[in-house]
Amino acid sequence: MAVGADKKVRCAWAGSDPLLMADHDENWGVPEYDGRALWEMLALEGFQAGLSWLIILRKREALRKAFHGFDPARVARMTEAEVVKLLADPGIIRSRAKIQATIDGAKVYQQMKKDGEDFSAWLWELAGGTPRLGHGPVPASTPVSEAMAKALKKRGFKFCGPVIAYAFMQACGMVNDHAPTCFRRAETERLAKARK
């Protein structure tokens, strides 16, 4: 457990870094139903592969700027010249594979939209339809995240293996893995129930 200066008990991963604590307290585990926001989180989780979440948080605003506010329609139209420019931007994660995966993911998102598929509804169906309460110990992946990863890859998404898919599910409130003693567990559980 992590205890901040405010004496609130948090999940251990929140540590004492202000960015991690704020993300933990405001975002992590809150059920997200907006398709664009879900796609942004999936892209950010992909950028995290092999890195820490703190690095992503520190670069999040630069990534948002680089990817036009994670507007899928705009990202899907990004050119090779823009990719080259991003590869020279020290404010972001300069991985050609991750940049291209984000662009390709935007194209998949746009195609689903064109075909009348709701990205949010599709993801939530893969996750079981409603937020689930984790009962620890927290796994790296689950059969549900394995199935989600497989479905995402089949659609053409990249950097979305079972571990990334599970981290995505946790971040977006598809599963509530706040520790039993964490002050956010009950709060995010109430948010999940309010949606039902």
C-alpha positions in Angstrom: 0.0 0.0 0.0 1.0 3.6 -0.6 0.0 6.3 1.8 0.3 9.9 0.6 0.8 13.1 2.5 -3.0 13.3 2.6 -3.0 10.0 4.6 -5.1 8.3 2.0 -4.3 4.6 1.5 -3.7 3.8 -2.2 -2.7 0.9 -4.4 1.0 0.2 -4.0 1.7 1.2 -7.7 0.6 4.7 -7.0 3.8 5.3 -5.0 4.6 8.8 -4.1 5.0 10.4 -7.5 2.4 13.2 -8.0 1.6 12.1 -11.6 1.0 8.5 -10.6 -1.0 9.5 -7.6 -3.2 11.8 -9.6 -3.7 9.2 -12.3 -4.6 6.6 -9.6 -7.0 9.0 -7.8 -8.8 10.4 -10.8 -8.6 8.0 -13.7 -7.5 4.4 -13.1 -10.4 2.0 -12.7 -13.1 4.5 -13.6 -15.4 2.8 -16.1 -14.9 4.5 -19.5 -17.5 4.2 -22.2 -16.4 6.8 -24.7 -15.0 5.1 -27.8 -12.5 7.8 -28.6 -11.2 7.8 -25.0 -10.9 4.0 -25.0 -9.0 4.1 -28.3 -6.6 6.7 -26.8 -6.0 4.6 -23.8 -5.4 1.5 -25.9 -2.8 3.5 -27.9 -1.2 4.8 -24.7 -1.0 1.3 -23.3 0.7 0.2 -26.5 3.2 3.0 -26.1 3.9 1.7 -22.6 5.1 -1.7 -23.9 8.5 -2.3 -22.3 8.3 1.0 -20.4 6.8 2.3 -17.1 3.4 4.0 -16.9 5.1 7.0 -15.3 7.1 7.6 -18.6 3.8 7.6 -20.4 2.2 10.0 -18.0 5.1 12.3 -18.3 4.8 12.2 -22.1 1.1 12.1 -22.3 0.4 15.7 -23.3 3.2 15.6 -25.9 1.7 12.4 -27.3 -1.8 14.0 -27.4 -0.3 17.0 -29.3 1.6 14.7 -31.6 -1.4 12.6 -32.4 -3.9 15.5 -32.8 -5.7 15.0 -29.5 -6.0 11.3 -30.4 -8.7 12.1 -33.0 -8.9 8.8 -34.9 -10.1 10.5 -38.1 -7.1 12.8 -38.1 -4.6 10.2 -37.0 -5.7 7.8 -39.7 -4.7 10.4 -42.3 -1.2 10.9 -40.9 1.5 10.8 -43.6 5.0 9.4 -43.7 6.3 13.0 -43.5 4.5 13.4 -40.2 5.9 10.1 -38.9 9.4 11.2 -39.7 8.7 14.5 -37.8 7.5 12.5 -34.8 10.6 10.3 -34.9 12.6 13.5 -34.2 10.3 14.7 -31.4 12.1 14.1 -28.0 8.8 14.8 -26.2 7.3 11.4 -27.2 8.3 7.8 -27.4 10.2 7.7 -30.7 9.4 4.2 -31.8 8.5 3.9 -35.4 6.6 0.6 -34.7 4.5 2.2 -31.9 3.8 5.3 -34.0 2.7 3.2 -36.9 0.7 1.0 -34.7 -1.2 4.1 -33.5 -1.9 5.2 -37.0 -3.0 1.8 -38.1 -5.2 1.5 -35.0 -6.9 4.8 -36.0 -7.6 3.3 -39.4 -9.1 0.2 -37.8 -11.2 2.4 -35.5 -12.4 4.5 -38.5 -13.3 1.4 -40.5 -15.3 0.0 -37.6 -17.1 3.3 -37.4 -17.8 3.3 -41.2 -19.1 -0.2 -40.9 -21.5 0.9 -38.1 -19.7 -0.8 -35.3 -19.4 1.0 -32.0 -15.8 0.6 -30.7 -16.9 1.0 -27.0 -19.7 -1.5 -27.2 -17.4 -4.0 -29.0 -14.7 -3.7 -26.3 -17.1 -3.9 -23.4 -18.7 -7.0 -24.9 -15.2 -8.5 -25.1 -14.7 -7.6 -21.4 -18.0 -9.2 -20.4 -20.4 -6.3 -20.6 -20.1 -4.8 -17.2 -17.2 -3.9 -14.8 -16.0 -6.8 -12.7 -14.5 -6.5 -9.2 -11.1 -8.1 -8.9 -10.4 -10.2 -5.9 -6.5 -10.3 -6.0 -3.9 -11.2 -6.2 -3.8 -9.1 -9.4 -2.9 -11.2 -12.4 -0.8 -10.1 -15.3 -3.4 -11.4 -17.7 -6.6 -13.4 -17.6 -8.6 -15.6 -20.1 -10.7 -12.5 -20.8 -7.7 -10.3 -21.6 -6.3 -13.1 -23.7 -9.5 -13.3 -25.7 -9.6 -9.5 -26.0 -6.0 -9.4 -27.2 -6.8 -12.0 -29.8 -9.8 -10.1 -31.0 -7.9 -6.8 -31.2 -5.0 -8.4 -33.2 -7.5 -10.0 -35.5 -8.9 -6.6 -36.3 -5.4 -5.2 -37.0 -4.4 -3.6 -33.7 -0.8 -4.0 -32.6 1.0 -3.8 -29.2 -2.1 -5.3 -27.6 -1.1 -8.7 -26.1 -2.9 -10.2 -23.1 -0.8 -8.3 -20.5 -1.4 -4.9 -22.3 -5.1 -5.8 -22.8 -5.4 -6.5 -19.0 -3.7 -3.3 -18.1 -6.1 -1.5 -20.5 -9.1 -3.2 -18.8 -7.9 -2.1 -15.4 -7.3 1.5 -16.5 -10.7 1.7 -18.2 -12.6 0.2 -15.3 -13.6 -3.0 -17.1 -12.1 -4.6 -14.0 -11.7 -3.0 -10.6 -8.3 -4.1 -9.3 -8.0 -1.4 -6.7 -6.6 -3.1 -3.5 -9.2 -3.9 -0.9 -7.8 -1.2 1.4 -7.4 1.5 -1.3 -9.8 4.4 -0.8 -10.6 4.3 -4.6 -11.9 0.8 -4.6 -15.3 1.6 -3.1 -15.6 4.8 -5.2 -14.9 3.1 -8.5 -17.3 0.3 -7.5 -20.0 2.8 -7.0 -19.3 4.4 -10.4 -19.6 1.0 -12.0 -22.9 0.3 -10.3 -24.3 3.7 -11.2 -24.0 2.9 -14.9 -26.0 -0.4 -14.6 
